[in-house]
Structures are given as structure tokens and as C-alpha cells.
């Protein structure tokens, strides 16, 4: 089981920003950005693309709110969020491989750069929650 760890004020700010980002992104999944998010769902996913977008939006909102308000489980949530970012990475690959424009990613160069941002998000989740320290 993960032991809880203390986080620094800088980590707390980073976690707050990431939580707010997740709630905003999740809200977009449920409303104003459903179409662009559907462009990221690979064709091999055995569900309706809109359903995947809606479900992932609910997960993002839940993870974001938990990051913001649940101090007791933050390290566990950090691991879960990093795993979520890894799970949605094939969608980013799909968008790049199929040359799909969404979210201002209208060139292959922009889509390629985004692929390298996903590990940054994973690291941000692990760092800001103290998850790596808690695992030790």
C-alpha cells in the first residue's frame, strides 16, 4: 500500500493546476469539445467514439476533483492519473498517424510535439502528488 507523503508548496500548486486542467478538459469532453476529442479515439476501440469521449470526460473530472480535494489519497490518484495518461496515449498516436486536425494540432509537426508532452503529463502527475516518494 502506498504511504502518504508530504508535498511541498510548489508540488501543491502544480497539483492544483493539473487538477484544474483535468476538470476543464473533462468538461470539454462532455460539452464544447466532444467532436475534436472524437478525432483522438482510435478506430480499433470497440465502442462508439462519442461514448468513449463521454466516459473519459467523466474520469478526467473525477481525477481532477480528487487531485484538488482529497489529500489522503493523492499519491494513489497520482499513479492512477499517470496510468490514465498512458492509456490515452494511443489516441494521440492515432491523431498523428491519421493526420487528424483537432485542438489546433493542424500539422504533423504539432501532432508529433504533442506525443512528447504525454510523458511530461505523466511525470507531472507523479511529481505533484508525491507518488514516487510514497512508493519508496
Rosetta blueprint (number, residue, H / E / L):
1 X L
2 X L
3 X L
4 X L
5 X L
6 X L
7 X L
8 X L
9 X H
10 X H
11 X H
12 X H
13 X H
14 X H
15 X H
16 X H
17 X H
18 X H
19 X H
20 X H
21 X H
22 X H
23 X H
24 X H
25 X H
26 X H
27 X H
28 X H
29 X H
30 X H
31 X L
32 X L
33 X L
34 X H
35 X H
36 X H
37 X H
38 X H
39 X L
40 X L
41 X L
42 X L
43 X L
44 X L
45 X L
46 X L
47 X L
48 X L
49 X H
50 X H
51 X H
52 X H
53 X H
54 X H
55 X H
56 X H
57 X H
58 X H
59 X H
60 X H
61 X H
62 X H
63 X H
64 X H
65 X H
66 X H
67 X H
68 X H
69 X H
70 X L
71 X L
72 X L
73 X L
74 X H
75 X H
76 X H
77 X H
78 X H
79 X H
80 X H
81 X H
82 X H
83 X H
84 X H
85 X H
86 X H
87 X H
88 X H
89 X H
90 X H
91 X H
92 X H
93 X H
94 X H
95 X H
96 X H
97 X H
98 X L
99 X L
100 X L
101 X L
102 X E
103 X L
104 X L
105 X E
106 X L
107 X L
108 X H
109 X H
110 X H
111 X H
112 X H
113 X H
114 X H
115 X H
116 X H
117 X H
118 X H
119 X H
120 X H
121 X H
122 X H
123 X H
124 X H
125 X H
126 X H
127 X H
128 X H
129 X H
130 X L
131 X H
132 X H
133 X H
134 X H
135 X H
136 X L
